[in-house]
Amino acid sequence: MDTEHYERLRAERPELFGNEPGGIEILCDPEAVAEAGGVMYSDPYVTLLRDPVRFPDGSTGTYIRSIGATPEPGCVVLPLLDGGVVLIEHFRHATRSWHWEVPRGFGTPGLPAPENAAKELREEIGAEAREVIPLGDVHPDSGTTADRVALFAARIDRIGTLQKAEAIRTHLTVPFAEAEAMVGDGRITDAFTIAVLMRARLAGLTG
């Protein structure tokens, strides 16, 4: 555990430690932080915190949560090509299985989210975005994760080289209706992909 790192985070990213009336209050007493654990783990991608808290009924305890390494949000981008949407088949270590999904990435320090989305397209499918369309934010898991993720669609003209190093083995361009059918029958289970397809439909980007 690391209480010094916890206090640095509190100073550098105060938005992560705000207390709302009637909510679960984060306690700032150093002894409470030390007892709870503070920063339990940190690497270049994620930091795991155990906060000392007071619950609305007055009882105290701890709450665990993860935060991204940077204040900048991660991004998810739905590629639009020839009236359809591009999906990639991506192996995910966490589930030990292949998933149909759209490109996405962590936040990049100092890089605005739309530029980060364009960067992810270049890196993952070798495509240049000629238009990036914001589709709002999502919180991927409000129970355990503090991060928000920015959703985008992007119009592209072609697909280049796939990023094999990240275990992306193929791609598929399908009509929007087929992508939704893949959600309905369980071929798409990735929550980010489901969210960005819904936001794209609501924005009228169904081709």
Secondary structure, DSSP 8 states (H G I E B T S, - for coil): -BHHHHHHHHHH-GGGG---TTS-EE---HHHHHHH-EEEEE-SSEEEEEEEEE-TTS-EEEEEEEEESSSS-EEEEEEEETTEEEEEEEEETTTTEEEEE--EE---TT--HHHHHHHHHHHHH---EEEEEEEEEE-S-TTTB---EEEEEEEES------GGGTEEEEEEEEHHHHHHHHHTTS---HHHHHHHHHHHHTT---
